[in-house]
């Protein structure tokens, strides 16, 4: 695809990390690798990895440097679009100033509640979701630890409100759930700029495989907000044989391993696994459990559905939009460990039901969450912005 000057159209992706750090980073790279009609560039801050960066036509670690370096990169690339993902508490004004000078379009892609809430997004004492809009009641969440570095950070309420106001300056705002849309509207974000384009999973070709009857899967970062500790507590109440496979890593890993061993919870901690190994884990598991405290979307839910596996999860954030309760999985009242244990036990005792729910989950996945559908929605929005 070429622009009015006869040149290949270009997109700059702006994100904190230049490596396989998490879901957002995988999201960006898959788009760059598969949307061939555009030339893709990456502007990032930390942890550049050659294997991750090689797919981009250009990559610059200027995000946390002075604005002059950012300007140099953007002027050199001369993009048609610039998509801003997670950039921490960095001000977005330099990008809008360049947009006004150069004429490209800016999309703000909002992947999690970090754009909205201070701290973790939930009260550390009650573990309940923070009230919004951001205001004086957000003070309890101002102090947080970075999920990866564990460094203590302080989030300024007024700066957060300033960043939220900047979101309205984008030409379009990509959201993943109606829950996210409602939350943003309560915080003053314009609904007319938002468009729905949830994350995806790629279809796995081949016959459906019979899972192991007693195997449960958890996939995610081993950090407090992902709730694995709550799942381990729930499994203590399950009165039949099971085997929990834990795929992921994080600062809580050793603590969780010690707890599982002390409480005789049958859990295997596998650490980070390859995509191929993860596919094997999905196929060998009867179902997956996502015990997140506050989940904006739940990418691993869609991933499980694409592998024809049902999911049990707390009904929080955007999860209710990816799981059809009692059809493709079970939605549990947050922190109701007795009910979670009962649903886990029920599927362990009725593997045929788990298999049937997995088939329905796959049909739901095909209706909304394929990679092809995501790319098509993004293409349509880019063309709309170009017209």
C-alpha positions, -999 to 999 in steps of 0.1 A, spaced: 0 0 0 14 34 -9 5 69 2 -3 100 -19 35 106 -25 38 71 -40 58 57 -10 50 26 10 28 35 40 44 33 74 33 27 110 53 35 141 44 13 171 53 30 204 58 8 235 79 4 266 96 -28 257 114 -41 226 114 -77 235 90 -106 243 79 -93 277 42 -100 277 10 -100 257 12 -64 244 47 -71 229 35 -103 212 5 -83 200 27 -56 183 51 -81 167 23 -103 152 8 -72 136 41 -61 122 49 -96 109 15 -101 92 2 -67 80 24 -66 49 9 -36 32 25 -13 57 62 -9 67 65 -12 105 88 6 129 92 4 167 99 32 191 106 17 226 124 23 259 138 -9 274 153 -43 267 158 -44 230 162 -80 218 176 -87 183 152 -117 177 122 -96 186 133 -65 167 144 -81 134 108 -81 120 107 -42 121 120 -21 93 135 2 120 137 2 158 148 30 181 152 29 219 144 67 223 112 65 242 126 74 276 152 99 262 147 136 256 119 146 232 145 157 206 155 121 200 119 111 196 114 139 171 145 128 151 131 92 148 96 103 138 109 128 112 132 102 98 105 76 94 77 100 83 48 77 92 13 76 81 1 63 114 15 61 150 0 36 175 8 42 212 5 11 234 18 10 270 43 38 277 40 40 315 35 76 328 52 92 299 35 122 285 20 118 250 21 155 240 53 152 219 36 127 196 5 150 192 27 180 185 45 160 157 11 148 144 -1 184 141 31 193 121 34 162 99 -2 151 94 -1 114 104 -28 99 125 -25 87 161 -42 57 176 -41 51 214 -44 13 221 -55 7 256 -47 -29 267 -52 -27 305 -65 -6 334 -31 9 341 -41 38 318 -70 45 341 -62 35 377 -34 44 400 -13 16 413 -26 -19 407 -62 -9 400 -75 -26 432 -74 -20 469 -46 -39 485 -65 -46 517 -99 -55 503 -87 -67 469 -117 -50 454 -116 -29 422 -108 8 427 -136 33 423 -134 56 393 -131 82 379 -96 89 393 -99 112 423 -90 116 460 -102 80 468 -74 68 445 -48 77 471 -47 42 485 -34 29 452 -8 55 445 21 34 457 29 3 436 57 -21 427 67 -26 391 55 -61 381 89 -69 366 116 -49 384 98 -48 418 109 -12 422 85 9 442 68 36 422 45 65 432 17 75 409 6 111 410 -32 114 408 -31 147 390 -6 134 365 -28 104 359 -58 127 352 -36 147 328 -26 116 309 -63 105 307 -72 139 292 -45 134 266 -61 102 254 -89 124 239 -63 140 216 -58 107 198 -75 103 164 -88 69 175 -88 49 207 -87 11 204 -104 -8 232 -109 -45 239 -141 -47 259 -173 -29 267 -162 -28 303 -131 -9 293 -153 15 273 -176 22 302 -147 27 325 -131 52 301 -163 71 296 -166 75 334 -131 91 332 -141 116 306 -129 98 274 -149 104 243 -170 74 232 -171 86 196 -133 80 192 -134 44 206 -135 13 184 -137 -23 195 -109 -45 184 -100 -73 209 -69 -94 210 -68 -126 191 -54 -161 191 -43 -179 160 -63 -210 148 -45 -242 155 -51 -266 127 -54 -304 131 -78 -328 149 -91 -322 184 -71 -342 209 -84 -360 239 -71 -342 271 -58 -359 301 -87 -363 325 -72 -348 356 -50 -320 342 -57 -283 349 -37 -255 333 -28 -220 345 -10 -196 321 2 -162 332 27 -141 350 33 -152 386 25 -119 402 -1 -110 428 -28 -97 404 -30 -129 384 -43 -147 415 -25 -180 414 -23 -180 452 -61 -180 452 -62 -209 428 -39 -229 450 -61 -222 480 -92 -233 460 -75 -265 450 -69 -274 487 -107 -278 488 -110 -301 458 -117 -337 468 -104 -357 439 -72 -362 421 -59 -335 398 -26 -322 384 -21 -284 380 4 -273 353 16 -237 358 31 -220 327 47 -187 335 72 -168 356 74 -138 380 85 -125 413 60 -147 432 73 -180 418 94 -192 447 68 -181 473 40 -200 454 62 -231 450 68 -232 488 31 -227 495 21 -255 471 46 -279 486 36 -270 522 -1 -274 515 4 -306 493 -12 -289 463 -2 -310 433 13 -283 411 41 -284 386 58 -250 380 72 -250 344 84 -215 341 83 -197 307 76 -221 279 78 -220 241 48 -215 219 50 -251 208 52 -263 244 22 -241 254 1 -256 226 9 -290 239 -1 -280 274 -34 -266 262 -41 -298 243 -32 -321 272 -53 -301 298 -89 -307 305 -96 -271 312 -79 -238 322 -84 -216 353 -78 -178 353 -80 -165 389 -70 -129 381 -81 -102 406 -87 -76 378 -85 -88 342 -92 -62 314 -97 -89 288 -80 -122 294 -59 -131 263 -53 -165 277 -90 -172 277 -91 -166 239 -60 -187 236 -76 -216 255 -108 -213 234 -88 -215 202 -74 -249 215 -110 -260 223 -106 -258 261 -132 -243 285 -121 -217 312 -130 -211 348 -124 -175 359 -134 -149 383 -161 -126 368 -141 -94 369 -132 -67 344 -138 -78 308 -138 -115 315 -176 -118 312 -173 -108 275 -149 -136 267 -166 -165 287 -202 -175 282 -211 -187 316 -220 -225 318 -216 -227 280 -179 -221 272 -167 -221 308 -177 -208 343 -178 -173 357 -172 -173 395 -180 -145 419 -146 -129 427 -128 -145 457 -155 -172 461 -130 -200 465 -156 -226 475 -175 -221 443 -143 -222 423 -134 -255 439 -169 -269 432 -166 -260 395 -131 -275 392 -143 -306 409 -174 -308 386 -153 -307 354 -128 -332 368 -157 -356 375 -173 -349 341 -146 -347 314 -172 -352 287 -189 -320 298 -155 -302 297 -149 -316 262 -183 -304 250 -178 -269 265 -145 -268 248 -161 -274 214 -186 -245 221 -157 -223 232 -140 -229 199 -171 -219 180 -173 -187 201 -137 -180 194 -142 -183 156 -171 -159 157 -151 -130 173 -115 -136 182 -94 -148 152 -63 -131 141 -78 -125 106 -108 -107 121 -85 -85 143 -63 -75 113 -94 -67 92 -109 -44 119 -75 -26 122 -72 -23 84 -107 -8 82 -99 18 110 -66 28 93 -84 33 60 -111 53 77 -85 75 93 -67 80 59 -99 91 41 
